[in-house]
Amino acid sequence: MPTQDNNGPYPYFWLVILLVIAVIVLLFAKPSPVTQTQTEPKRPVRTQTEPGSIGARPDTYDRLEGLNIDEAVDFLRKRSQRAQQIVPHFPSFPQVWLLPPRERGSYDSIGERYSIEFMELLFPGHRFRKARPCWLKNTLHKTNRCLELDGYCPELCLAIEYNGRQHYEWPNFTGMTWEEFERQRERDQFKAEACIKNNICLIRIPYTVPLERIPLAIYSKLLDSVPGLA
């Protein structure tokens, strides 16, 4: 029986078939889209809780975790007695304070309104108004525009801000781009550093604080600003 010659037509036949298949695959395969360099992260970004927060020691507010409001107020009042030994005019936690407002009124948010109203309750006769002090000129982005504080009392050297979600997370409801979010974070940090340089105690309340516990957070931040308070 004759044997097939290895140099016969069959090897070339299969080679032609493979080439045809390869051409068909190339013709019908969908080209993959060109991947562009990503300038924005694909996943939501959650930044650190608070830029430029007061003090490096443990936050007094963290110690209130697990306490109801009455227990937390009792803890803060005991702590304020020690604070008043260091700063005699340190305000006492009020016996009665306002309930959270239902509407934001002329303020940017309910949280901002409640924060400022509580500060004015703590310091009777003093007003905390929106302000753009001259020492807060934005030199970062060459706008030379003075940045705004939600509530500022120059005679007490105190300022307060309520920061919404857009200060900490991207993307957010404002629709800002990643670059705009980064610039905002830089402004927040610049603002905190400028307050320190000008001996202003800046209290920042993040949106993560429940509305009814805003007074606890504010008073905790004030306690944290007392030097030497253990």
N, C-alpha and C positions, 0 to 999 in steps of 0.2 A: 504494500500500500504506500503510495507516494507521500512524503512528508512536506509540510508547508515551509517554504523558504522564508526566513526571518526578514529578508529584504524585499518581500513581496508587497502587494498593494495594501494589505490589511492594516499595518501600523499607520500608514498615511491616512487611511480612511478615518480611523478614530481621532487622529490629530485634527483633521478637518472638522469633524463633529464637535470637538471641544472648542475649537476656534469660533464656530457658528454660535454655540451656546454662550460663549463669553461676549460676543458682539450683541446678542439679544439682551443679555443682562444689562450691558452698558446703555443700550438704547432705552430700556423701559425703567431703569432705576431712577428714583426721584433724587435730584441733587439736594444734599443737605444744606440748610441755610448757613450763611457765613456767620460765625459767632463773633460779635463785636465786643470790644472791651467794655466790661461793666463798670460804670461810674457810680452805680447805686447798688447797695446790697439787695439780694433777692429776698431775704427774709426780714420780717419786722425787726427793727433794732431797738433794744431796750437799754438805755444808757444807765449810768450809775444814778442812784436815787436823787442826789442833790449836789450840783456843782457849788463849790465854795461854801460849804456848810460851816457853821460856827463850831470851832473846837475840834480836836482830834480824839477826845476821850469818848467813852460810850455815851450815847444820847440818852438823856433822862426819859424821853418819850418811849424809848425801847423798854424801859423798866416798867412801864404801865401795861405792857402786854398781858392779857389774861385778867386784868382788873376791870370791874365795872366802873361807871363814871364816879359814883360815890367813893369807892375805894381809891380810885386814882386821885380824886381831889384831896382826900385825906393824906395820901402820900405826898402830894405836892405842897400842901400846907405845912407839913412837918419839915419838909426840905427847905421851904421858904424861910422858916425860923432861923436856920443856919445861914441862909443867904443874907438875912437882915443883920446878922452879926458882922458880916463883911461889908455890906453896902446898906447902911442904916435906912435909906429911903427906898429900898427895894419894895415894890408894891406887893401887897398881900393878895392872895387869890380871892376874888369877890365872893361874898356870901350868897349873892343872887346875881345871876347873869342872864343875858338875853337868850331866848331860844333861836335856833337857826331861822333866818328869814325865808319866806316862801318865794320871793321874787328877787331878782338881782338889782332892780331899780336902775339907777344911773351908773352902776358899776359893771365891769366886764363879766362878772360871774357872781353867783350866790356865795361861793367860797371866798372870793375877794371881799365882798360886802361884809360877810360875817367876821372875817379876820380883822378888818379895819374897825368895825363896830366894837369888837372885843378889846382892841388896843385902846380905843377911846374910853371904854369903861374902866380899864386898868389905870389909865392916867387921866383922871377927870380934869377938864379945863384945857386939854390939849387936843389939837386936831391933827389927823393924819390924812394929808391930801396927796393927790397925784402931783408929782413934781419932776422936773428935769433940771436938777442942780447943775451949775456950770462946771463943777469938778467931775461930772460924769460924762464928759464929752467923749464920743466914740472916735477913738483914734485908730481902731483896728481896720476898718474898711473904708477909710478916707472920706467918711460922710461928714465928720466934724459936728454931727448932730448930738445933742445931749440925750442920753438914754433916760428912760422913764422909770420911776419907782411908783408902785401902786399906792403906797401910803408913806408919807415922809413927815417927820416932826423934827425940824432942825434944832429946836431948843433942847430936845431930849437926846439928840444924836441917835435917833432910832428910825428905822425904816422897815417896812413889812411888804412882802410880796406873796401872792397866791399864784402858784405855777400850775397851769393845766397840763393835760396829757401831752400836748404838743411840745412841751419843754423836755420831755424825757423819751418819747417814742416816735419812731418813724417807720412806715408812713402813718399819718394821722389825719384827722378830720379837716385840717386846714388846706390840704392839697399841696403843701409846700414841697419843693424838690429836696433831694438829699443835700445839695449844696446850701440851700436856704436853711435847712435844719442845722447843718454844721455851723453856719454863721450865727444862728441864734444861740447855739451852745457856747460859742466863743464870746458872744455878747454877755451871756449870763455869767460866765467865768470872769470876764473883764469887770463886770458890775460888782461882783463879790470882792474882787481884789481892790477896786477903787474905794469901796466902802471901808475896807480895812485900813487903807492908806489914809483915809480922811476921818478915822476914828468914829465911823458910823456902825452901829450894831444892826446888821441886816438879818432879819428873820424871814426865812423862806418856808412856806407851807406847801408841800406837794399835794397834788390832787388825790394821792393814795390815802390821805388822812380822811376818815369818815367825817361828814359835815358836823355831826354832833360832838365830835372830839377835837375840833379845831381849837377851842379854848385851851384844852389840855396840851396840845402840841405847841401853841404859842407860849404858854407859861413855861413849858419844859425848855424851849429854846432860850427864854430869858434866863432861866436858872443856869443853863449851860454856859451863858456868857459871863457869869460871875466868876472872877478869878479866885482860885484857891478853894472853890467849893468841891468837897470830896463827894 
